[in-house]
Amino acid sequence: MFLDCGSPVPTAKSTVTYGETKVGSKALVDCTIGYEINSTTDTMTCRQNGTWGPEITCFKTGLLQCV
């Protein structure tokens, strides 16, 4: 059975980079400058139930990076 998760939705203060949206596909989460990933991974996977997981959020680090 072919399932599609659709486009992964970025959480607040993040962007998501991905190619395909079918089961097993990967999506990379990147937090905005001044924020860090609140997870043990930066990668979500399209699951057989049609959702992306695990949910990855970004939290404020308290340090801002100047460019």
All heavy atoms as TSV, in Angstrom:
chain	resi	resn	atom	element	x	y	z
A	1	MET	N	N	0.849	-1.180	0.000
A	1	MET	CA	C	0.000	0.000	0.000
A	1	MET	C	C	0.891	1.238	0.000
A	1	MET	O	O	1.789	1.371	0.814
A	1	MET	CB	C	-0.904	-0.016	1.233
A	1	MET	CG	C	-1.745	1.232	1.360
A	1	MET	SD	S	-2.560	1.297	2.962
A	1	MET	CE	C	-4.238	1.321	2.456
A	2	PHE	N	N	0.655	2.146	-0.922
A	2	PHE	CA	C	1.435	3.374	-1.038
A	2	PHE	C	C	0.775	4.481	-0.237
A	2	PHE	O	O	-0.398	4.763	-0.394
A	2	PHE	CB	C	1.542	3.795	-2.501
A	2	PHE	CG	C	2.211	5.118	-2.680
A	2	PHE	CD1	C	3.592	5.226	-2.607
A	2	PHE	CD2	C	1.475	6.261	-2.904
A	2	PHE	CE1	C	4.210	6.439	-2.773
A	2	PHE	CE2	C	2.088	7.481	-3.067
A	2	PHE	CZ	C	3.451	7.576	-3.006
A	3	LEU	N	N	1.537	5.053	0.670
A	3	LEU	CA	C	1.036	6.182	1.450
A	3	LEU	C	C	1.935	7.379	1.240
A	3	LEU	O	O	3.142	7.255	1.104
A	3	LEU	CB	C	1.002	5.859	2.946
A	3	LEU	CG	C	-0.141	4.971	3.413
A	3	LEU	CD1	C	-0.018	4.699	4.901
A	3	LEU	CD2	C	-1.490	5.613	3.137
A	4	ASP	N	N	1.323	8.547	1.256
A	4	ASP	CA	C	2.040	9.806	1.115
A	4	ASP	C	C	1.737	10.657	2.332
A	4	ASP	O	O	0.586	10.801	2.713
A	4	ASP	CB	C	1.579	10.500	-0.167
A	4	ASP	CG	C	2.445	11.682	-0.505
A	4	ASP	OD1	O	2.390	12.679	0.235
A	4	ASP	OD2	O	3.163	11.623	-1.513
A	5	CYS	N	N	2.770	11.201	2.944
A	5	CYS	CA	C	2.587	12.030	4.139
A	5	CYS	C	C	2.292	13.488	3.815
A	5	CYS	O	O	1.986	14.261	4.713
A	5	CYS	CB	C	3.855	11.971	4.999
A	5	CYS	SG	S	4.099	10.373	5.787
A	6	GLY	N	N	2.401	13.871	2.557
A	6	GLY	CA	C	2.256	15.275	2.224
A	6	GLY	C	C	3.486	16.036	2.697
A	6	GLY	O	O	4.428	15.466	3.219
A	7	SER	N	N	3.478	17.329	2.511
A	7	SER	CA	C	4.631	18.142	2.903
A	7	SER	C	C	4.740	18.229	4.416
A	7	SER	O	O	3.751	18.500	5.090
A	7	SER	CB	C	4.491	19.555	2.335
A	7	SER	OG	O	4.461	19.508	0.937
A	8	PRO	N	N	5.952	18.015	4.969
A	8	PRO	CA	C	6.123	18.168	6.408
A	8	PRO	C	C	5.996	19.649	6.779
A	8	PRO	O	O	6.514	20.517	6.083
A	8	PRO	CB	C	7.532	17.645	6.670
A	8	PRO	CG	C	8.237	17.737	5.363
A	8	PRO	CD	C	7.192	17.621	4.308
A	9	VAL	N	N	5.294	19.929	7.842
A	9	VAL	CA	C	5.056	21.313	8.263
A	9	VAL	C	C	6.112	21.703	9.295
A	9	VAL	O	O	6.258	21.036	10.317
A	9	VAL	CB	C	3.644	21.459	8.869
A	9	VAL	CG1	C	3.414	22.877	9.355
A	9	VAL	CG2	C	2.593	21.048	7.850
A	10	PRO	N	N	6.856	22.791	9.025
A	10	PRO	CA	C	7.844	23.219	10.007
A	10	PRO	C	C	7.165	23.755	11.266
A	10	PRO	O	O	6.092	24.345	11.197
A	10	PRO	CB	C	8.620	24.325	9.293
A	10	PRO	CG	C	7.790	24.732	8.134
A	10	PRO	CD	C	6.840	23.625	7.838
A	11	THR	N	N	7.789	23.505	12.411
A	11	THR	CA	C	7.295	24.071	13.657
A	11	THR	C	C	7.834	25.501	13.766
A	11	THR	O	O	8.635	25.931	12.932
A	11	THR	CB	C	7.752	23.230	14.868
A	11	THR	OG1	O	9.175	23.185	14.880
A	11	THR	CG2	C	7.194	21.824	14.805
A	12	ALA	N	N	7.425	26.216	14.788
A	12	ALA	CA	C	7.876	27.598	14.972
A	12	ALA	C	C	9.398	27.658	14.999
A	12	ALA	O	O	10.054	26.804	15.593
A	12	ALA	CB	C	7.302	28.157	16.274
A	13	LYS	N	N	9.943	28.648	14.327
A	13	LYS	CA	C	11.390	28.917	14.302
A	13	LYS	C	C	12.202	27.812	13.640
A	13	LYS	O	O	13.335	27.551	14.011
A	13	LYS	CB	C	11.929	29.185	15.715
A	13	LYS	CG	C	11.215	30.290	16.450
A	13	LYS	CD	C	11.360	31.607	15.727
A	13	LYS	CE	C	10.668	32.724	16.497
A	13	LYS	NZ	N	10.699	33.985	15.807
A	14	SER	N	N	11.613	27.140	12.641
A	14	SER	CA	C	12.357	26.095	11.936
A	14	SER	C	C	12.026	26.094	10.454
A	14	SER	O	O	11.022	26.662	10.019
A	14	SER	CB	C	12.045	24.719	12.526
A	14	SER	OG	O	10.753	24.291	12.149
A	15	THR	N	N	12.896	25.443	9.700
A	15	THR	CA	C	12.641	25.165	8.289
A	15	THR	C	C	12.830	23.657	8.090
A	15	THR	O	O	13.564	23.017	8.843
A	15	THR	CB	C	13.612	25.917	7.358
A	15	THR	OG1	O	14.953	25.572	7.693
A	15	THR	CG2	C	13.432	27.421	7.470
A	16	VAL	N	N	12.165	23.121	7.075
A	16	VAL	CA	C	12.261	21.687	6.795
A	16	VAL	C	C	12.683	21.506	5.343
A	16	VAL	O	O	12.099	22.101	4.437
A	16	VAL	CB	C	10.907	20.977	7.045
A	16	VAL	CG1	C	11.027	19.500	6.736
A	16	VAL	CG2	C	10.449	21.184	8.476
A	17	THR	N	N	13.695	20.672	5.135
A	17	THR	CA	C	14.177	20.347	3.799
A	17	THR	C	C	13.866	18.879	3.527
A	17	THR	O	O	14.162	18.020	4.361
A	17	THR	CB	C	15.694	20.582	3.701
A	17	THR	OG1	O	15.985	21.921	4.091
A	17	THR	CG2	C	16.186	20.347	2.287
A	18	TYR	N	N	13.256	18.615	2.376
A	18	TYR	CA	C	12.890	17.232	2.045
A	18	TYR	C	C	12.807	17.070	0.543
A	18	TYR	O	O	12.761	18.052	-0.199
A	18	TYR	CB	C	11.550	16.859	2.690
A	18	TYR	CG	C	10.393	17.682	2.166
A	18	TYR	CD1	C	9.567	17.187	1.162
A	18	TYR	CD2	C	10.140	18.955	2.649
A	18	TYR	CE1	C	8.521	17.938	0.665
A	18	TYR	CE2	C	9.094	19.711	2.157
A	18	TYR	CZ	C	8.292	19.205	1.166
A	18	TYR	OH	O	7.261	19.958	0.669
A	19	GLY	N	N	12.823	15.832	0.103
A	19	GLY	CA	C	12.687	15.515	-1.315
A	19	GLY	C	C	11.321	14.906	-1.561
A	19	GLY	O	O	10.385	15.570	-1.956
A	20	GLU	N	N	11.189	13.622	-1.251
A	20	GLU	CA	C	9.932	12.912	-1.463
A	20	GLU	C	C	9.072	12.929	-0.202
A	20	GLU	O	O	9.566	13.238	0.886
A	20	GLU	CB	C	10.220	11.474	-1.884
A	20	GLU	CG	C	10.935	11.382	-3.220
A	20	GLU	CD	C	11.131	9.949	-3.668
A	20	GLU	OE1	O	10.920	9.023	-2.863
A	20	GLU	OE2	O	11.493	9.753	-4.837
A	21	THR	N	N	7.803	12.568	-0.371
A	21	THR	CA	C	6.870	12.555	0.759
A	21	THR	C	C	6.204	11.194	0.946
A	21	THR	O	O	5.198	11.088	1.622
A	21	THR	CB	C	5.780	13.639	0.573
A	21	THR	OG1	O	5.085	13.402	-0.651
A	21	THR	CG2	C	6.385	15.032	0.570
A	22	LYS	N	N	6.790	10.157	0.352
A	22	LYS	CA	C	6.224	8.807	0.500
A	22	LYS	C	C	6.784	8.135	1.754
A	22	LYS	O	O	7.771	8.590	2.337
A	22	LYS	CB	C	6.484	7.968	-0.735
A	22	LYS	CG	C	7.940	7.705	-0.994
A	22	LYS	CD	C	8.119	6.922	-2.278
A	22	LYS	CE	C	9.609	6.663	-2.503
A	22	LYS	NZ	N	9.854	5.949	-3.732
A	23	VAL	N	N	6.168	7.044	2.175
A	23	VAL	CA	C	6.582	6.314	3.371
A	23	VAL	C	C	8.071	5.981	3.295
A	23	VAL	O	O	8.559	5.524	2.264
A	23	VAL	CB	C	5.745	5.027	3.541
A	23	VAL	CG1	C	6.315	4.145	4.640
A	23	VAL	CG2	C	4.298	5.372	3.844
A	24	GLY	N	N	8.786	6.277	4.387
A	24	GLY	CA	C	10.216	6.024	4.462
A	24	GLY	C	C	11.070	7.220	4.092
A	24	GLY	O	O	12.273	7.216	4.344
A	25	SER	N	N	10.467	8.243	3.483
A	25	SER	CA	C	11.216	9.444	3.117
A	25	SER	C	C	11.673	10.185	4.367
A	25	SER	O	O	11.049	10.103	5.416
A	25	SER	CB	C	10.352	10.377	2.259
A	25	SER	OG	O	9.990	9.744	1.062
A	26	LYS	N	N	12.758	10.944	4.229
A	26	LYS	CA	C	13.333	11.691	5.339
A	26	LYS	C	C	13.192	13.193	5.099
A	26	LYS	O	O	13.204	13.647	3.963
A	26	LYS	CB	C	14.822	11.366	5.497
A	26	LYS	CG	C	15.135	9.890	5.642
A	26	LYS	CD	C	14.773	9.388	7.002
A	26	LYS	CE	C	15.210	7.928	7.161
A	26	LYS	NZ	N	14.711	7.335	8.373
A	27	ALA	N	N	13.075	13.937	6.203
A	27	ALA	CA	C	13.018	15.396	6.153
A	27	ALA	C	C	13.950	15.937	7.234
A	27	ALA	O	O	13.935	15.461	8.369
A	27	ALA	CB	C	11.594	15.890	6.389
A	28	LEU	N	N	14.775	16.905	6.885
A	28	LEU	CA	C	15.745	17.486	7.801
A	28	LEU	C	C	15.206	18.795	8.364
A	28	LEU	O	O	14.791	19.681	7.613
A	28	LEU	CB	C	17.065	17.740	7.068
A	28	LEU	CG	C	18.192	18.334	7.889
A	28	LEU	CD1	C	18.675	17.332	8.928
A	28	LEU	CD2	C	19.343	18.738	6.974
A	29	VAL	N	N	15.216	18.925	9.689
A	29	VAL	CA	C	14.734	20.126	10.367
A	29	VAL	C	C	15.931	20.977	10.769
A	29	VAL	O	O	16.907	20.474	11.320
A	29	VAL	CB	C	13.913	19.757	11.628
A	29	VAL	CG1	C	13.461	21.006	12.362
A	29	VAL	CG2	C	12.724	18.903	11.243
A	30	ASP	N	N	15.847	22.279	10.477
A	30	ASP	CA	C	16.905	23.214	10.837
A	30	ASP	C	C	16.271	24.384	11.580
A	30	ASP	O	O	15.298	24.973	11.104
A	30	ASP	CB	C	17.617	23.703	9.576
A	30	ASP	CG	C	18.843	24.537	9.875
A	30	ASP	OD1	O	19.546	24.236	10.862
A	30	ASP	OD2	O	19.099	25.491	9.128
A	31	CYS	N	N	16.805	24.706	12.745
A	31	CYS	CA	C	16.261	25.798	13.556
A	31	CYS	C	C	16.850	27.139	13.129
A	31	CYS	O	O	17.986	27.223	12.665
A	31	CYS	CB	C	16.564	25.567	15.030
A	31	CYS	SG	S	15.753	24.108	15.706
A	32	THR	N	N	16.073	28.195	13.318
A	32	THR	CA	C	16.495	29.559	13.064
A	32	THR	C	C	17.663	29.902	13.986
A	32	THR	O	O	17.771	29.356	15.086
A	32	THR	CB	C	15.309	30.512	13.359
A	32	THR	OG1	O	14.208	30.095	12.560
A	32	THR	CG2	C	15.635	31.952	13.064
A	33	ILE	N	N	18.519	30.823	13.566
A	33	ILE	CA	C	19.638	31.272	14.405
A	33	ILE	C	C	19.108	31.727	15.758
A	33	ILE	O	O	18.111	32.450	15.841
A	33	ILE	CB	C	20.414	32.409	13.714
A	33	ILE	CG1	C	21.117	31.868	12.476
A	33	ILE	CG2	C	21.420	33.045	14.676
A	33	ILE	CD1	C	21.813	32.925	11.643
A	34	GLY	N	N	19.774	31.282	16.827
A	34	GLY	CA	C	19.354	31.610	18.185
A	34	GLY	C	C	18.451	30.555	18.797
A	34	GLY	O	O	18.036	30.665	19.944
A	35	TYR	N	N	18.163	29.495	18.013
A	35	TYR	CA	C	17.310	28.403	18.477
A	35	TYR	C	C	18.021	27.076	18.242
A	35	TYR	O	O	18.841	26.954	17.330
A	35	TYR	CB	C	15.966	28.404	17.743
A	35	TYR	CG	C	15.099	29.569	18.129
A	35	TYR	CD1	C	15.308	30.829	17.574
A	35	TYR	CD2	C	14.081	29.415	19.064
A	35	TYR	CE1	C	14.518	31.907	17.947
A	35	TYR	CE2	C	13.286	30.494	19.431
A	35	TYR	CZ	C	13.515	31.734	18.874
A	35	TYR	OH	O	12.743	32.787	19.257
A	36	GLU	N	N	17.697	26.079	19.066
A	36	GLU	CA	C	18.274	24.753	18.930
A	36	GLU	C	C	17.170	23.704	18.910
A	36	GLU	O	O	16.093	23.921	19.461
A	36	GLU	CB	C	19.234	24.453	20.088
A	36	GLU	CG	C	20.509	25.243	20.031
A	36	GLU	CD	C	21.489	24.835	21.113
A	36	GLU	OE1	O	21.281	23.785	21.762
A	36	GLU	OE2	O	22.464	25.572	21.307
A	37	ILE	N	N	17.491	22.570	18.319
A	37	ILE	CA	C	16.540	21.457	18.246
A	37	ILE	C	C	16.325	20.855	19.623
A	37	ILE	O	O	17.280	20.606	20.351
A	37	ILE	CB	C	17.023	20.403	17.245
A	37	ILE	CG1	C	16.888	20.969	15.830
A	37	ILE	CG2	C	16.267	19.097	17.392
A	37	ILE	CD1	C	17.382	20.058	14.745
A	38	ASN	N	N	15.059	20.641	19.965
A	38	ASN	CA	C	14.676	20.055	21.251
A	38	ASN	C	C	14.352	18.572	21.031
A	38	ASN	O	O	13.237	18.136	21.253
A	38	ASN	CB	C	13.477	20.809	21.825
A	38	ASN	CG	C	13.192	20.428	23.259
A	38	ASN	OD1	O	14.041	19.881	23.936
A	38	ASN	ND2	N	11.988	20.711	23.711
A	39	SER	N	N	15.347	17.839	20.540
A	39	SER	CA	C	15.155	16.435	20.209
A	39	SER	C	C	16.517	15.764	20.107
A	39	SER	O	O	17.536	16.447	20.010
A	39	SER	CB	C	14.412	16.312	18.874
A	39	SER	OG	O	14.262	14.972	18.496
A	40	THR	N	N	16.535	14.450	20.088
A	40	THR	CA	C	17.790	13.721	19.919
A	40	THR	C	C	18.147	13.559	18.446
A	40	THR	O	O	19.207	13.054	18.124
A	40	THR	CB	C	17.703	12.324	20.570
A	40	THR	OG1	O	16.599	11.622	19.997
A	40	THR	CG2	C	17.511	12.436	22.073
A	41	THR	N	N	17.257	14.007	17.556
A	41	THR	CA	C	17.498	13.894	16.118
A	41	THR	C	C	17.016	15.153	15.403
A	41	THR	O	O	16.163	15.872	15.914
A	41	THR	CB	C	16.776	12.653	15.534
A	41	THR	OG1	O	17.076	12.563	14.137
A	41	THR	CG2	C	15.278	12.728	15.723
A	42	ASP	N	N	17.568	15.404	14.229
A	42	ASP	CA	C	17.109	16.520	13.406
A	42	ASP	C	C	16.379	16.020	12.159
A	42	ASP	O	O	16.122	16.771	11.235
A	42	ASP	CB	C	18.277	17.423	13.016
A	42	ASP	CG	C	19.332	16.717	12.163
A	42	ASP	OD1	O	19.210	15.497	11.919
A	42	ASP	OD2	O	20.288	17.390	11.746
A	43	THR	N	N	16.040	14.726	12.159
A	43	THR	CA	C	15.419	14.111	10.989
A	43	THR	C	C	14.063	13.495	11.315
A	43	THR	O	O	13.931	12.748	12.279
A	43	THR	CB	C	16.354	13.014	10.417
A	43	THR	OG1	O	17.620	13.599	10.133
A	43	THR	CG2	C	15.771	12.416	9.153
A	44	MET	N	N	13.061	13.842	10.501
A	44	MET	CA	C	11.734	13.227	10.604
A	44	MET	C	C	11.605	12.206	9.479
A	44	MET	O	O	12.203	12.362	8.423
A	44	MET	CB	C	10.628	14.267	10.458
A	44	MET	CG	C	10.582	15.302	11.545
A	44	MET	SD	S	9.133	16.382	11.429
A	44	MET	CE	C	9.400	17.209	9.872
A	45	THR	N	N	10.775	11.194	9.706
A	45	THR	CA	C	10.531	10.158	8.706
A	45	THR	C	C	9.036	10.066	8.425
A	45	THR	O	O	8.222	10.144	9.348
A	45	THR	CB	C	11.039	8.795	9.223
A	45	THR	OG1	O	12.434	8.910	9.524
A	45	THR	CG2	C	10.839	7.703	8.188
A	46	CYS	N	N	8.690	9.901	7.152
A	46	CYS	CA	C	7.292	9.673	6.780
A	46	CYS	C	C	6.933	8.261	7.204
A	46	CYS	O	O	7.535	7.282	6.757
A	46	CYS	CB	C	7.119	9.853	5.275
A	46	CYS	SG	S	5.467	9.487	4.671
A	47	ARG	N	N	5.945	8.147	8.096
A	47	ARG	CA	C	5.567	6.863	8.679
A	47	ARG	C	C	4.406	6.219	7.913
A	47	ARG	O	O	3.703	6.887	7.158
A	47	ARG	CB	C	5.193	7.062	10.146
A	47	ARG	CG	C	6.360	7.641	10.951
A	47	ARG	CD	C	6.022	7.803	12.394
A	47	ARG	NE	N	5.190	8.971	12.622
A	47	ARG	CZ	C	5.092	9.603	13.782
A	47	ARG	NH1	N	5.767	9.187	14.826
A	47	ARG	NH2	N	4.313	10.654	13.914
A	48	GLN	N	N	4.204	4.940	8.140
A	48	GLN	CA	C	3.167	4.185	7.442
A	48	GLN	C	C	1.758	4.682	7.733
A	48	GLN	O	O	0.844	4.430	6.960
A	48	GLN	CB	C	3.279	2.700	7.775
A	48	GLN	CG	C	4.491	2.050	7.161
A	48	GLN	CD	C	4.539	0.557	7.410
A	48	GLN	OE1	O	3.678	-0.016	8.065
A	48	GLN	NE2	N	5.566	-0.086	6.883
A	49	ASN	N	N	1.584	5.409	8.836
A	49	ASN	CA	C	0.253	5.940	9.144
A	49	ASN	C	C	-0.007	7.278	8.464
A	49	ASN	O	O	-1.020	7.925	8.707
A	49	ASN	CB	C	0.040	6.047	10.658
A	49	ASN	CG	C	0.956	7.060	11.320
A	49	ASN	OD1	O	1.748	7.733	10.669
A	49	ASN	ND2	N	0.848	7.165	12.627
A	50	GLY	N	N	0.950	7.724	7.615
A	50	GLY	CA	C	0.759	8.953	6.845
A	50	GLY	C	C	1.153	10.223	7.576
A	50	GLY	O	O	0.812	11.322	7.132
A	51	THR	N	N	1.889	10.099	8.680
A	51	THR	CA	C	2.336	11.273	9.427
A	51	THR	C	C	3.858	11.325	9.456
A	51	THR	O	O	4.542	10.315	9.249
A	51	THR	CB	C	1.826	11.254	10.886
A	51	THR	OG1	O	2.404	10.126	11.560
A	51	THR	CG2	C	0.315	11.183	10.940
A	52	TRP	N	N	4.389	12.515	9.724
A	52	TRP	CA	C	5.827	12.698	9.898
A	52	TRP	C	C	6.170	12.591	11.371
A	52	TRP	O	O	5.444	13.097	12.224
A	52	TRP	CB	C	6.259	14.066	9.383
A	52	TRP	CG	C	6.219	14.203	7.900
A	52	TRP	CD1	C	5.194	14.715	7.158
A	52	TRP	CD2	C	7.228	13.818	6.979
A	52	TRP	NE1	N	5.507	14.666	5.821
A	52	TRP	CE2	C	6.762	14.128	5.691
A	52	TRP	CE3	C	8.488	13.239	7.112
A	52	TRP	CZ2	C	7.512	13.879	4.541
A	52	TRP	CZ3	C	9.234	13.004	5.971
A	52	TRP	CH2	C	8.748	13.317	4.701
A	53	GLY	N	N	7.274	11.970	11.684
A	53	GLY	CA	C	7.684	11.882	13.079
A	53	GLY	C	C	9.152	11.519	13.208
A	53	GLY	O	O	9.774	11.083	12.237
A	54	PRO	N	N	9.727	11.744	14.355
A	54	PRO	CA	C	9.070	12.322	15.522
A	54	PRO	C	C	8.879	13.828	15.343
A	54	PRO	O	O	9.538	14.445	14.505
A	54	PRO	CB	C	10.070	12.042	16.644
A	54	PRO	CG	C	11.401	12.073	15.959
A	54	PRO	CD	C	11.156	11.468	14.594
A	55	GLU	N	N	7.991	14.405	16.141
A	55	GLU	CA	C	7.808	15.855	16.111
A	55	GLU	C	C	9.068	16.506	16.662
A	55	GLU	O	O	9.584	16.102	17.699
A	55	GLU	CB	C	6.611	16.273	16.955
A	55	GLU	CG	C	6.358	17.758	16.898
A	55	GLU	CD	C	5.148	18.194	17.686
A	55	GLU	OE1	O	4.324	17.345	18.046
A	55	GLU	OE2	O	5.041	19.396	17.944
A	56	ILE	N	N	9.578	17.482	15.942
A	56	ILE	CA	C	10.804	18.171	16.350
A	56	ILE	C	C	10.483	19.651	16.551
A	56	ILE	O	O	9.897	20.280	15.672
A	56	ILE	CB	C	11.908	17.994	15.291
A	56	ILE	CG1	C	12.247	16.508	15.140
A	56	ILE	CG2	C	13.149	18.798	15.661
A	56	ILE	CD1	C	13.202	16.200	14.011
A	57	THR	N	N	10.857	20.175	17.707
A	57	THR	CA	C	10.621	21.586	18.002
A	57	THR	C	C	11.957	22.293	18.241
A	57	THR	O	O	12.988	21.654	18.478
A	57	THR	CB	C	9.721	21.767	19.234
A	57	THR	OG1	O	10.339	21.134	20.346
A	57	THR	CG2	C	8.340	21.158	19.005
A	58	CYS	N	N	11.928	23.611	18.177
A	58	CYS	CA	C	13.113	24.427	18.416
A	58	CYS	C	C	12.887	25.291	19.647
A	58	CYS	O	O	11.786	25.797	19.857
A	58	CYS	CB	C	13.385	25.328	17.218
A	58	CYS	SG	S	13.754	24.423	15.693
A	59	PHE	N	N	13.920	25.442	20.467
A	59	PHE	CA	C	13.807	26.289	21.652
A	59	PHE	C	C	14.885	27.363	21.620
A	59	PHE	O	O	15.950	27.176	21.027
A	59	PHE	CB	C	13.902	25.454	22.937
A	59	PHE	CG	C	15.271	24.868	23.197
A	59	PHE	CD1	C	16.170	25.520	24.028
A	59	PHE	CD2	C	15.657	23.668	22.617
A	59	PHE	CE1	C	17.427	24.996	24.260
A	59	PHE	CE2	C	16.915	23.133	22.854
A	59	PHE	CZ	C	17.806	23.798	23.675
A	60	LYS	N	N	14.597	28.486	22.247
A	60	LYS	CA	C	15.511	29.619	22.276
A	60	LYS	C	C	16.714	29.279	23.155
A	60	LYS	O	O	16.564	28.788	24.267
A	60	LYS	CB	C	14.805	30.852	22.808
A	60	LYS	CG	C	15.591	32.112	22.637
A	60	LYS	CD	C	14.731	33.329	22.919
A	60	LYS	CE	C	15.557	34.560	22.689
A	60	LYS	NZ	N	14.920	35.504	21.813
A	61	THR	N	N	17.912	29.564	22.636
A	61	THR	CA	C	19.139	29.237	23.373
A	61	THR	C	C	19.553	30.345	24.319
A	61	THR	O	O	20.332	30.123	25.224
A	61	THR	CB	C	20.313	28.975	22.406
A	61	THR	OG1	O	20.555	30.170	21.669
A	61	THR	CG2	C	20.024	27.822	21.498
A	62	GLY	N	N	19.061	31.560	24.095
A	62	GLY	CA	C	19.484	32.687	24.926
A	62	GLY	C	C	20.697	33.387	24.348
A	62	GLY	O	O	21.092	34.448	24.794
A	63	LEU	N	N	21.312	32.774	23.358
A	63	LEU	CA	C	22.483	33.368	22.705
A	63	LEU	C	C	22.130	33.681	21.263
A	63	LEU	O	O	21.633	32.832	20.544
A	63	LEU	CB	C	23.670	32.407	22.743
A	63	LEU	CG	C	24.166	31.974	24.113
A	63	LEU	CD1	C	25.232	30.900	23.950
A	63	LEU	CD2	C	24.705	33.160	24.878
A	64	LEU	N	N	22.390	34.897	20.845
A	64	LEU	CA	C	22.158	35.273	19.462
A	64	LEU	C	C	23.477	35.316	18.732
A	64	LEU	O	O	24.494	35.766	19.281
A	64	LEU	CB	C	21.461	36.629	19.372
A	64	LEU	CG	C	20.041	36.665	19.912
A	64	LEU	CD1	C	19.473	38.076	19.789
A	64	LEU	CD2	C	19.151	35.703	19.148
A	65	GLN	N	N	23.488	34.875	17.519
A	65	GLN	CA	C	24.702	34.817	16.722
A	65	GLN	C	C	24.713	36.010	15.781
A	65	GLN	O	O	23.769	36.238	15.032
A	65	GLN	CB	C	24.699	33.508	15.941
A	65	GLN	CG	C	26.007	33.153	15.328
A	65	GLN	CD	C	25.934	31.775	14.689
A	65	GLN	OE1	O	24.909	31.369	14.167
A	65	GLN	NE2	N	27.034	31.057	14.725
A	66	CYS	N	N	25.778	36.799	15.800
A	66	CYS	CA	C	25.894	37.950	14.914
A	66	CYS	C	C	26.565	37.532	13.612
A	66	CYS	O	O	27.483	36.720	13.621
A	66	CYS	CB	C	26.729	39.046	15.578
A	66	CYS	SG	S	25.976	39.689	17.071
A	67	VAL	N	N	26.056	38.088	12.524
A	67	VAL	CA	C	26.664	37.791	11.212
A	67	VAL	C	C	27.056	39.068	10.526
A	67	VAL	O	O	26.568	40.115	10.783
A	67	VAL	CB	C	25.715	36.978	10.321
A	67	VAL	CG1	C	25.604	35.566	10.816
A	67	VAL	CG2	C	24.359	37.626	10.215
